[in-house]
Amino acid sequence: MIERDSRAESDTEAAGRELAPRLRAGDVLLISGPLGAGKTAFVRGLAQGLGCAVDDVSSPTFTLIQIYPGAPALEHVDLYRLAPHEVDDLGLDEPRDEAVVAIEWAEHWSSPPPDTIDVRIEVTGPSARRIVIDDTHLSRRS
């Protein structure tokens, strides 16, 4: 378990950037937190850490899925506007052999796979956040 305090958006981005080197294609991150918590900032940091163009990273609320080329690529998914039964039709449970998948509003997905990385961003003040990453799946790798 990784726990980190963030006092600015740049700290939240740094948390994603620092996690990125431990990730590989096929990893799925379930990112939760209230509106405005910094989920997209965290994904921006992931993108930077994976070598993706960070200028393109924005919340995919209306497009649902954005793909950022990198090594590996990053699939950025936003489930904010979907009901759990609609999420099932996206095929998120299908293996992704060429990308890391970061899913915002993951709590809308009723049946995520068991080997995911849970990222919870808690608002602790006007610009303060607590980032909790359950990296158990990563720790089990050989």
C-alpha positions as protocol buffer text, in pm:
chain_id: "A"
residue {
  index: 1
  type: MET
  ca { x: 0 y: 0 z: 0 }
}
residue {
  index: 2
  type: ILE
  ca { x: 130 y: 342 z: -95 }
}
residue {
  index: 3
  type: GLU
  ca { x: -6 y: 651 z: 79 }
}
residue {
  index: 4
  type: ARG
  ca { x: 94 y: 1000 z: -23 }
}
residue {
  index: 5
  type: ASP
  ca { x: -17 y: 1352 z: 60 }
}
residue {
  index: 6
  type: SER
  ca { x: -64 y: 1603 z: -219 }
}
residue {
  index: 7
  type: ARG
  ca { x: -76 y: 1977 z: -160 }
}
residue {
  index: 8
  type: ALA
  ca { x: -103 y: 2081 z: -525 }
}
residue {
  index: 9
  type: GLU
  ca { x: -199 y: 1942 z: -865 }
}
residue {
  index: 10
  type: SER
  ca { x: 170 y: 1901 z: -944 }
}
residue {
  index: 11
  type: ASP
  ca { x: 205 y: 1666 z: -643 }
}
residue {
  index: 12
  type: THR
  ca { x: -85 y: 1457 z: -771 }
}
residue {
  index: 13
  type: GLU
  ca { x: 76 y: 1439 z: -1115 }
}
residue {
  index: 14
  type: ALA
  ca { x: 405 y: 1338 z: -951 }
}
residue {
  index: 15
  type: ALA
  ca { x: 232 y: 1047 z: -775 }
}
residue {
  index: 16
  type: GLY
  ca { x: 116 y: 913 z: -1113 }
}
residue {
  index: 17
  type: ARG
  ca { x: 454 y: 975 z: -1273 }
}
residue {
  index: 18
  type: GLU
  ca { x: 630 y: 782 z: -994 }
}
residue {
  index: 19
  type: LEU
  ca { x: 394 y: 485 z: -1023 }
}
residue {
  index: 20
  type: ALA
  ca { x: 429 y: 459 z: -1403 }
}
residue {
  index: 21
  type: PRO
  ca { x: 767 y: 277 z: -1415 }
}
residue {
  index: 22
  type: ARG
  ca { x: 617 y: -11 z: -1215 }
}
residue {
  index: 23
  type: LEU
  ca { x: 337 y: -61 z: -1469 }
}
residue {
  index: 24
  type: ARG
  ca { x: 327 y: -271 z: -1781 }
}
residue {
  index: 25
  type: ALA
  ca { x: 84 y: -333 z: -2064 }
}
residue {
  index: 26
  type: GLY
  ca { x: -225 y: -511 z: -1937 }
}
residue {
  index: 27
  type: ASP
  ca { x: -233 y: -336 z: -1599 }
}
residue {
  index: 28
  type: VAL
  ca { x: -567 y: -180 z: -1506 }
}
residue {
  index: 29
  type: LEU
  ca { x: -589 y: 109 z: -1259 }
}
residue {
  index: 30
  type: LEU
  ca { x: -924 y: 181 z: -1094 }
}
residue {
  index: 31
  type: ILE
  ca { x: -916 y: 549 z: -995 }
}
residue {
  index: 32
  type: SER
  ca { x: -1181 y: 684 z: -760 }
}
residue {
  index: 33
  type: GLY
  ca { x: -1243 y: 1010 z: -581 }
}
residue {
  index: 34
  type: PRO
  ca { x: -1498 y: 1289 z: -577 }
}
residue {
  index: 35
  type: LEU
  ca { x: -1544 y: 1541 z: -856 }
}
residue {
  index: 36
  type: GLY
  ca { x: -1240 y: 1771 z: -868 }
}
residue {
  index: 37
  type: ALA
  ca { x: -1021 y: 1542 z: -657 }
}
residue {
  index: 38
  type: GLY
  ca { x: -745 y: 1522 z: -918 }
}
residue {
  index: 39
  type: LYS
  ca { x: -810 y: 1196 z: -1101 }
}
residue {
  index: 40
  type: THR
  ca { x: -718 y: 1343 z: -1438 }
}
residue {
  index: 41
  type: ALA
  ca { x: -408 y: 1509 z: -1291 }
}
residue {
  index: 42
  type: PHE
  ca { x: -300 y: 1167 z: -1163 }
}
residue {
  index: 43
  type: VAL
  ca { x: -354 y: 1020 z: -1512 }
}
residue {
  index: 44
  type: ARG
  ca { x: -155 y: 1309 z: -1663 }
}
residue {
  index: 45
  type: GLY
  ca { x: 135 y: 1205 z: -1440 }
}
residue {
  index: 46
  type: LEU
  ca { x: 94 y: 842 z: -1547 }
}
residue {
  index: 47
  type: ALA
  ca { x: 104 y: 951 z: -1910 }
}
residue {
  index: 48
  type: GLN
  ca { x: 422 y: 1147 z: -1855 }
}
residue {
  index: 49
  type: GLY
  ca { x: 583 y: 853 z: -1676 }
}
residue {
  index: 50
  type: LEU
  ca { x: 489 y: 622 z: -1966 }
}
residue {
  index: 51
  type: GLY
  ca { x: 634 y: 860 z: -2226 }
}
residue {
  index: 52
  type: CYS
  ca { x: 300 y: 978 z: -2363 }
}
residue {
  index: 53
  type: ALA
  ca { x: 232 y: 1335 z: -2478 }
}
residue {
  index: 54
  type: VAL
  ca { x: 88 y: 1496 z: -2164 }
}
residue {
  index: 55
  type: ASP
  ca { x: -52 y: 1798 z: -2351 }
}
residue {
  index: 56
  type: ASP
  ca { x: -321 y: 1567 z: -2491 }
}
residue {
  index: 57
  type: VAL
  ca { x: -436 y: 1438 z: -2152 }
}
residue {
  index: 58
  type: SER
  ca { x: -779 y: 1567 z: -2055 }
}
residue {
  index: 59
  type: SER
  ca { x: -1085 y: 1414 z: -1898 }
}
residue {
  index: 60
  type: PRO
  ca { x: -1251 y: 1189 z: -2157 }
}
residue {
  index: 61
  type: THR
  ca { x: -1596 y: 1244 z: -2005 }
}
residue {
  index: 62
  type: PHE
  ca { x: -1769 y: 1281 z: -2340 }
}
residue {
  index: 63
  type: THR
  ca { x: -1550 y: 1053 z: -2553 }
}
residue {
  index: 64
  type: LEU
  ca { x: -1530 y: 785 z: -2279 }
}
residue {
  index: 65
  type: ILE
  ca { x: -1192 y: 647 z: -2392 }
}
residue {
  index: 66
  type: GLN
  ca { x: -880 y: 827 z: -2511 }
}
residue {
  index: 67
  type: ILE
  ca { x: -563 y: 649 z: -2617 }
}
residue {
  index: 68
  type: TYR
  ca { x: -221 y: 809 z: -2571 }
}
residue {
  index: 69
  type: PRO
  ca { x: 68 y: 645 z: -2760 }
}
residue {
  index: 70
  type: GLY
  ca { x: 363 y: 557 z: -2540 }
}
residue {
  index: 71
  type: ALA
  ca { x: 570 y: 261 z: -2432 }
}
residue {
  index: 72
  type: PRO
  ca { x: 332 y: 112 z: -2336 }
}
residue {
  index: 73
  type: ALA
  ca { x: 31 y: 309 z: -2457 }
}
residue {
  index: 74
  type: LEU
  ca { x: -216 y: 449 z: -2206 }
}
residue {
  index: 75
  type: GLU
  ca { x: -593 y: 403 z: -2239 }
}
residue {
  index: 76
  type: HIS
  ca { x: -772 y: 670 z: -2035 }
}
residue {
  index: 77
  type: VAL
  ca { x: -1133 y: 581 z: -1957 }
}
residue {
  index: 78
  type: ASP
  ca { x: -1394 y: 797 z: -1782 }
}
residue {
  index: 79
  type: LEU
  ca { x: -1710 y: 627 z: -1654 }
}
residue {
  index: 80
  type: TYR
  ca { x: -1862 y: 937 z: -1491 }
}
residue {
  index: 81
  type: ARG
  ca { x: -2169 y: 958 z: -1715 }
}
residue {
  index: 82
  type: LEU
  ca { x: -2237 y: 584 z: -1732 }
}
residue {
  index: 83
  type: ALA
  ca { x: -2458 y: 359 z: -1525 }
}
residue {
  index: 84
  type: PRO
  ca { x: -2306 y: 27 z: -1419 }
}
residue {
  index: 85
  type: HIS
  ca { x: -2508 y: -170 z: -1676 }
}
residue {
  index: 86
  type: GLU
  ca { x: -2372 y: 57 z: -1954 }
}
residue {
  index: 87
  type: VAL
  ca { x: -2012 y: -5 z: -1847 }
}
residue {
  index: 88
  type: ASP
  ca { x: -2047 y: -377 z: -1920 }
}
residue {
  index: 89
  type: ASP
  ca { x: -2093 y: -296 z: -2291 }
}
residue {
  index: 90
  type: LEU
  ca { x: -1753 y: -121 z: -2316 }
}
residue {
  index: 91
  type: GLY
  ca { x: -1554 y: -445 z: -2308 }
}
residue {
  index: 92
  type: LEU
  ca { x: -1326 y: -322 z: -2030 }
}
residue {
  index: 93
  type: ASP
  ca { x: -1288 y: -679 z: -1906 }
}
residue {
  index: 94
  type: GLU
  ca { x: -1116 y: -781 z: -2231 }
}
residue {
  index: 95
  type: PRO
  ca { x: -738 y: -818 z: -2203 }
}
residue {
  index: 96
  type: ARG
  ca { x: -530 y: -517 z: -2311 }
}
residue {
  index: 97
  type: ASP
  ca { x: -193 y: -652 z: -2418 }
}
residue {
  index: 98
  type: GLU
  ca { x: -57 y: -324 z: -2553 }
}
residue {
  index: 99
  type: ALA
  ca { x: -171 y: -64 z: -2302 }
}
residue {
  index: 100
  type: VAL
  ca { x: -200 y: 36 z: -1940 }
}
residue {
  index: 101
  type: VAL
  ca { x: -566 y: 118 z: -1870 }
}
residue {
  index: 102
  type: ALA
  ca { x: -653 y: 399 z: -1627 }
}
residue {
  index: 103
  type: ILE
  ca { x: -1023 y: 416 z: -1540 }
}
residue {
  index: 104
  type: GLU
  ca { x: -1169 y: 725 z: -1372 }
}
residue {
  index: 105
  type: TRP
  ca { x: -1495 y: 685 z: -1177 }
}
residue {
  index: 106
  type: ALA
  ca { x: -1417 y: 315 z: -1152 }
}
residue {
  index: 107
  type: GLU
  ca { x: -1686 y: 272 z: -887 }
}
residue {
  index: 108
  type: HIS
  ca { x: -1936 y: 274 z: -1178 }
}
residue {
  index: 109
  type: TRP
  ca { x: -1792 y: -61 z: -1292 }
}
residue {
  index: 110
  type: SER
  ca { x: -1979 y: -329 z: -1098 }
}
residue {
  index: 111
  type: SER
  ca { x: -1751 y: -625 z: -1186 }
}
residue {
  index: 112
  type: PRO
  ca { x: -1389 y: -519 z: -1237 }
}
residue {
  index: 113
  type: PRO
  ca { x: -1128 y: -795 z: -1264 }
}
residue {
  index: 114
  type: PRO
  ca { x: -958 y: -894 z: -937 }
}
residue {
  index: 115
  type: ASP
  ca { x: -599 y: -812 z: -1037 }
}
residue {
  index: 116
  type: THR
  ca { x: -637 y: -435 z: -1063 }
}
residue {
  index: 117
  type: ILE
  ca { x: -450 y: -150 z: -899 }
}
residue {
  index: 118
  type: ASP
  ca { x: -685 y: 62 z: -689 }
}
residue {
  index: 119
  type: VAL
  ca { x: -609 y: 433 z: -663 }
}
residue {
  index: 120
  type: ARG
  ca { x: -821 y: 639 z: -425 }
}
residue {
  index: 121
  type: ILE
  ca { x: -786 y: 1017 z: -411 }
}
residue {
  index: 122
  type: GLU
  ca { x: -940 y: 1174 z: -102 }
}
residue {
  index: 123
  type: VAL
  ca { x: -999 y: 1548 z: -63 }
}
residue {
  index: 124
  type: THR
  ca { x: -852 y: 1657 z: 272 }
}
residue {
  index: 125
  type: GLY
  ca { x: -859 y: 2035 z: 220 }
}
residue {
  index: 126
  type: PRO
  ca { x: -912 y: 2304 z: -46 }
}
residue {
  index: 127
  type: SER
  ca { x: -600 y: 2197 z: -237 }
}
residue {
  index: 128
  type: ALA
  ca { x: -489 y: 1904 z: -21 }
}
residue {
  index: 129
  type: ARG
  ca { x: -538 y: 1541 z: -119 }
}
residue {
  index: 130
  type: ARG
  ca { x: -453 y: 1198 z: 19 }
}
residue {
  index: 131
  type: ILE
  ca { x: -361 y: 946 z: -250 }
}
residue {
  index: 132
  type: VAL
  ca { x: -389 y: 581 z: -154 }
}
residue {
  index: 133
  type: ILE
  ca { x: -264 y: 319 z: -400 }
}
residue {
  index: 134
  type: ASP
  ca { x: -325 y: -50 z: -338 }
}
residue {
  index: 135
  type: ASP
  ca { x: -23 y: -195 z: -517 }
}
residue {
  index: 136
  type: THR
  ca { x: -75 y: -552 z: -391 }
}
residue {
  index: 137
  type: HIS
  ca { x: -104 y: -677 z: -750 }
}
residue {
  index: 138
  type: LEU
  ca { x: 227 y: -514 z: -841 }
}
residue {
  index: 139
  type: SER
  ca { x: 401 y: -647 z: -529 }
}
residue {
  index: 140
  type: ARG
  ca { x: 314 y: -1006 z: -625 }
}
residue {
  index: 141
  type: ARG
  ca { x: 504 y: -988 z: -954 }
}
residue {
  index: 142
  type: SER
  ca { x: 826 y: -1177 z: -984 }
}
